[in-house]
Amino acid sequence: MADEAVPGRRELAALMAEAAQAWLDTLTPEQRSVAVGAGPGDGPDDAERRRWFYTPTDHGGLTVHEQRPTQQRAAMRLVASGLSMAGYVTVATVMGLENVLDRVEGFVTIFDRERGRDPGLYYLRVFGDPATGTWGWRYGGHHVSLNNLVVDGELVATTPCFLGADPATSPLLGGALNRPLGRVEDLGRDLVRSLSPELAARAVLLDKAPSDFVTANRTTVSPGDRVIPLAGIWRDERFPDDEQQAKLQALSDAIDDAADFSEAGHAAVELTEDPQGVAGRDLDDGQREVLWALLGTYFDRVPEGVSPARAYDGPALDDVHVAWAGPTEPGAPHYYRLQGPGLLIEWDNTQRGANHAHSVWRDPSRDFGADLLAAHHARHH
C-alpha cells in the first residue's frame, strides 16, 4: 500500500469520531448514561478514563449484553476503527475464548455472576463528545483493554494496549492449534534462544518466571514496580459476595505459591529506570530482524497510520532491551520484557501450566495521552 493511501492520525480520528457518534445515536438515554463518561482532562476528574483492567471485572461502560444487535454492530465498528485487521481478528478471537474457557472450567458460575466466563461482558465507554475533537474511548473485558485518546482532532494515544489468551493454546480440527498470540510468544523465545551464552547470561534475569507481568494494571508505571498479586489487580474493588471474594483470594494465593517468588526474585525482575537485559545494538543482523518482528506483534495491533513499527526499523532498535525470566524451553512458564525510550512491553505465560498468556504494550510517558492532554489544556484554558 502506498504511503499516501494510509490514513494518518487525523483521518483515523475522523473515522473514530464518525463511528462513535453512529454508535451513540443508537442508544437510549438510559444506555447513554452508562456509555458516556466525563471528557478527558488533566486532573482528578480524568481518573476513570485512566482506570483499566485485564481481569474479568467491571471495566466501566455499556456491555455487549446491554445492547441490541444493531447497537452491537455499531459498537464493534468503533472498536475496529482503532485496530488493524489482524488486531481486530485477534480481539474477536480472544473474546470468543470465553466460551472455550467456560468449557475448560466445567461451565461453573464464578465471580458473582450469572455466567462466570462470558463473551458478552465486554464494556465500551466514550469519554466526552466526539464532535468536540478532544475525546476518548475505552473497550475492555477479560484479556482485552484498548485505550484511545483524540486531541484537537488527532489520534494521539493508543496505549495501554493489552491482549491475553486463556487458553493460550487450544485444539482445532485436524490437529491444528488455536494460538491467538502464538507469534508473540514464539518470536520472544526464538530471540533469547538464539543468543550467545554471554548475551543470554545478560538477557535472562532469573531462572523462574513471575506469576504475572510486573507492571500489572497500574495507571502509571515507575522504577521499582513489582508484581501485584492477582487479588490486588482488582484494585480497591471487592465482590459483593464474601464467598466469591474469598475464592478470588484463595486463587491469588495459590498462584503466588506456585510462582514461589522470593524477595531476591522480585528484586531481579522489578522495573528499573535503566533497562535490563541485552540491547538491540548488541544483536547480529538476524537477531535484530527477529526483535523488529517481535515489536511488530505489538505495534501492528493498531492501524498502520499510527503504528510506530517503521520507526524501529533502523537505529532506534539499538536502544530496545530484551530481558527474560524463566526457562526457555517451549511449554515452560516464562516472562519477557522489551524496554527502551518511550517503550515498555511485557509478556507472560505462566498460569494454568503455562497456558494462560498476557501481553501489554505501553508508553510510560504518554500512556492515555496524559502529556498531550495537559499541553492541550494549557493552551486552551
Summary of the structure (lengths in Angstrom):
residues: 381
radius of gyration: 20.4
end to end distance: 40.8
largest distance: 62.5
contacts: 1227
relative contact order: 0.15
helix: 43%
strand: 18%
